[in-house]
Amino acid sequence: YCGEKKASDITFDREIDLDGNVIMPSFKNAHTHSAMTFLRSYADDLPLDEWLHTAVFPMEAKLTGEDVYWLTKLAVMEYLTSGTSACFDMYMKLEDAAKAVTECGFRMVMSGAVNNFNDDALGDLEKYYNRFNNYNELVSYKLGFHAEYTTSINILEGISEIAHKYKAPVYAHNSETASEVKGCIDRYGKTPTELMESLGLFDFGGGGYHCVHMSQNDLDIFKQRGLYAVTNPASNCKLASGIAPLAKMSQMGIRLAIGTDGPASNNALDMFREMYLAYALQNISCCNAAAFSPYELLKMATSGGAMAMGLESCDDIAVGKSADLIVIDLKQPNMQPLNNIPKNIVYSGSKQNVVLTMVNGRILYENGIFNINADPQEIYSKSNEITERIKTS
């Protein structure tokens, strides 16, 4: 049934015989920096602090709005090939990013990236909150800031005031490295989570990206506030940041989601790799081959991400929900035999198995072909031109 009508009574644009393949909710990339595609395989082999200040920030300062437009489209293409229909994006030049995704038909939730380097950080945050929550059905905006270590206490207090004004959740990078946590304790006598809680930043929910070095009190705050911990295992491995305590979080009932982080710190935007790494790293850190469930990883990557991003209508395939879905090809060697399809997807699945990605009822990717109102070759060409210009300027 489709609403009150039988499917047989409705005229469809197209009928697709899946021939035994799996249709499932699409993946939701719950933390990323899309336009950082220009730094893929350029800013590498450094710890987080050095990576940010020597390889990333100086290059990002050269980006124009048009750069972000093209680089975001490149990211959209990569998202679609791995079955991702939405991303929780923290970046700059928001008008250009919003234009890029809406032209493609892709879904983006923007997270505020407030820090000390913006002269009118609080004014921009509120302006963007109102602008992009009334922009397009595919675009929305959540309050947020880059991290405690890049955001002064007076700005954090101002963000809290805005959150209380709109009764809105707040998101930020949180406890990604041990040095980040130590620095916050040295400055304020509190961990980043404790500091944010003390300032009222979590009074209306929200969450943290990474959440690797969490104290028991941090975890208790996440549980009590209903916050989302968004894990990014590939990035945490590449930057040697550590392993998030997902198994413990899960046992405590903390809400979980999963993301790739940006293409400069990963370097891929591949949710299959994230799921497998999250599973394997928990087994290693817990010395337990059954420390984490593949079924929970699928939930984190689909409905968990949707709920963390505020996309309540995109978490499932059901009557009245948005048609954000994917088709997984089971007729490939890595999916056979069909002993357990969910485990196949998490343990042996890959982007090669994604044959269709639909966003908001529109097929944007099918059998290697993109339907995003753009020429892929032009996107590749523009992205390389931008990268070369920035590298040599």
N, C-alpha and C positions, 0 to 999 in steps of 0.2 A: 504493500500500500504506500501511496505518496500523499500524505495528508488525509483528506476525506475521500480521495478518489483511488480507484484501482489503477495500478500501473498500466494495465491493458487499455484503459480509457484515456490515457494521456499521449499526446503526440510528442515524440522526442526528436531532437535534431539527429541523433545517431544512436544506434544500438551496437554494443561491443560484446562479442562472445569471448569471455576470458578463458574458456577452454581449460578450466581447472586451476588457473592461476589465482593467487591470493589478492584480494582487495582489502586494504586496511587503512586506518587513519594515517595521514602523512606525518612525517617527522617535523618537529618544531625545534629549531636551533635556538636554545634559550640564552645564549650569550655569544656575541660575535662583534666584530668591527669590520663590516663588509668591505669598505673601500680600501682597506689595507692590503688588498690584492696586489698593489704595486710594490709591496715590500716582500712578497713571497720569494723565499730563497735568496734574499738580500740581507736581511737583518737576522743573522743566525749565530748560533754557537756562543751565546753570552748569557750570563745570569740576568735575572729580571731587571735589577736596578741599572746595570750597565747597558743592557739591551734598550731600555727606554730612553736613557739620557744621551747615549752616543749614537745609536742606530735608528731610533724611531722618531723621537720628538723633532730633531733637526730636519728630517726629511718631510715630516708631516707639515711643518711650517711653510713649505713651498707649494702645498696643494691649493688649487683653485676650485671654485664651485663646479666648473665644467669637468675638471679632473674627477671629482667625487661622483659626478653623474655617470661617467663612462666606467669607472672602476667598480661602482655599485652594480652596474648591469653585468659586468663580468662575474661578480660574486653570485648574482641571481642565477646565472646559467649553471654555475657549479652547484648551488643549492638544489636546483631542480633535478640535476642528474643523480643526486643521492636521495631523492624522494622527500626533500624538504619544501614545505609550502609557506613557511613563515620564519622570520628571524627576529630576535630581540637584539637590536642593533644599538651600539653606543659609539657615536662618531660625530663628525662636524659637517658643516655645510648642509644643514638639514633640508632646506628647500630643494636642493639639487638631488639629494638622496631620495626624497619623497617623490619627486618628479620621475626619477629613474624607475622606481618600483611600480608606481601606478601605471606608467607606460607599458611595463612588462606584464602587468596583471598579477604581480607578486604581493605577498602580505608582509608588512614590516611593522613591528612595534619598536618605537624609538625610546631609548633610555637616556635620561639627562646625563650629560658628561661634564657637569660643573667642576671647575678646579680653580686654582689661584691665578691662572694665566688669562682669565677673561675679565676685562675691566668692569663689565656689568653682568656678572654671572647670575645673580639672583633675578635681575630684571629679565634676562634672556630665558631663564628657566620657566618663569611664569608665563612669559609671552609664548614660548614654544608649547607649553602645556595646553594653553587655550587654542593656539593655532592648529596644532596637529591632531588634536582630539576632535576637530571639526573640519577636517581636510578632505578625507576620502574614506570610504568604507574599508579600504585595504590598509590604511595607515592610522596608527594611534601612538600615544605618547605617555610614558611613565616618568615620574619624578626620579631623579638620581644624580649622582656625582661620581667622579672618577674613582677616588679612594681617599681614605683619611689622610694619607701621607702627602697628597697633593692638594688638599683642601683645608684652609684655615678654620679655626674653631668658630669665628664669627660668621663665616659663610655657612658652615654646618648648622648653626643656630638659625640662620635665615631660611635654610631649606626646611628645617623643622616647622617654622612658622607657616611656610607655604603649604606643607603637607597637612597641617592642621586646618588651614583655611579651606582646602579642597577635600579634606578627609581622604587623602590619597596615600597609597603605598610608596615606599622609597627603596631604590636599588643602588648597589655600589659594589665595586671590587672589595673583597673582604678577606683578610687573613690568607693571602695568596702565598706569602713566604714567611719564614720564621723571623727574618730581620724586620719585616713590616710590623709584625705583632710586637716585637721587642721595642721598636722605635715608638710605637703608640703608648706602650706601657711607660717608657722613659719620659714621654712628654706629658701624659695625663694620669698615669697610675692605673690605667684601664686598658683592656684589649680593645681592638677596633669595634667588636660587637658590643662590648659593655659601654663604650663611649657613645655609640649611636643610640643605644637603648636609653642611656642617661639623658640624652638630648631630646628624647621624644620622637626620634626619626622613625621608629617602628610602631608608633601608636596606631597606625592604620594599615599595618602589614608591610609587605615588601620582601626583600631578600638580599642575598649576597652571591656574587660570582666567585668561584673557586672554593672558598671555605676549606682550606687545606689544614691550617694550623689552628684548630679550634679547641678551646678549653671546655671542661665539663659545663661551666657556667655559660659559656657561649652557646653550647648546644641546648641547654635548658631554656635560654632566651629564645632561640629559634623555635623550639617546641611550643613554649608558652604563647608566643606571638603568632604562631602559624606562618612563619617565614619560609621562603623557598631557598634551599641551598642548591645552586646551579653548579654542577661539577664540570670541569674541563680537562679530562685526563691527558689528552695528547699534548696540550700546551704545558701542563704541569710537568710532564715527563721531559719535554724538549728544553724547558727552562730550568730543569732540575729543582722545581719548587716543592715537590713532595706529593704525597698521596692523600686525598681527602678521605675521611673516615666514613665512607658511605654505609658500610654494614652497620656500624653503630648508630648512625643517623636513622637508618631504616628501622632498626629495632626500637628506637625511641619514638617512631612515628613522625619524624620530621619530613616535611614535604620536599620532594626531590625532583630535579629536572637536569637536563644535560645539554651542553653546548660545545661548540668547537673552539671558542675564542677566535681571534682574528687569524687571517691567512699569513701573517708575518710571524706568528708564534706557534703555528701548528704543524705544517703549513697548509693543510687541506681543510676543506669545509665539508667533511665526510662524516655523517652521523653513524655509519656502520663501524668505522674505525673507533669512534668514541665509545660506542656500546661495548665492543669487544675489550678495549683497553680498560674501561671502568670495571668490567667483570674480572679480568685477569689480575689487575692491580689489587683488587680487594682480596682475592685468593692469596696473593703473595704477602700482602701486609698482615693478613690475619692467619697465615699459615694454615689455611683451610680451603680445600678444593670446592667447598660448597658454601663459601662465605656470602655469596650474593646471588640472587635469582635472575636468570635471563628474562623471566616474565616481568620482573620489576623494572629491568632495564628498558624493555619495550614500552612499558607504561611511562617511564621517565622521559623517553625520547618522543613520545606522542602526546598523550593526554597531560602528563606532568608538565611538559613544556608549555602546552597551551594554557593551562591554568596559571602557571607562573607569569605568563605574559598577559593575562587578563582576557584571553581569547576563549571565553566559556562556550561559545557556539562552535568551536573548531576542535573540540577534544575527542569527538567520537563520530562514527557514522550512524546517524539516526535521523528519523523524521524531524524536521524543523531545524536541524543543524546545518551549518555551512558545508558545502561539498568540497572539503579539503582532503584529498585521498590519493593513495598511490596503488599501483599494481606491481606485485612481485612475481617475476617469472620463475616458476618452479621447475621448468623443463630445461635446466642447465645442470651440468655435472655437480656443482657445489651445493645444489639443493636436493640431490638424490642420494639415497632413498628417502622417503618421506616418513622417517621414524618419528620425528617431532618437528613440526614446521616452525614454531616460535624459536626453538633452540637453533635450528638451521639458520634462521635470519640473524640471530645474534652471534653465533659461533662461526659460521662459515659464509654468511651472506656478505654481499658487497654491492657497490654501485652498479655493477654489471647486471644485477638482477632487477633493477628498476626499469620497467618498460613504459610506465606512464605516471606522470605527476599532474594532478588537477588542483587548481586553486580557485576557490569560490565558484565552482561549477564549470570552470574553463580549463581545458587541457592545454597546459603550457609546454609539456615535454612528452614526446611519445616516440619510442623506438629510435632514439638518437636525434630526433628532429625537434627543434625549438619553435614555439609559437608565441613569441614575446614581442612582436611588432618591431623587431630589430634584426639586422644582419649580423650573425655571429662573427663573420670575418671582419666587419667594421669594428666591432667591439674589441676583438683581439688586436687589430691594428692600432686603434686609439690607445689602448692600454699600454702597449709597448712604446708608443710615441711619448706618452706621459711619463712613463718610468725612465726612459732614456733622458728626457729633458731634465727631470728632477735630479737624476744621478750626476749629470754633467754641469748643472747650474751652480 
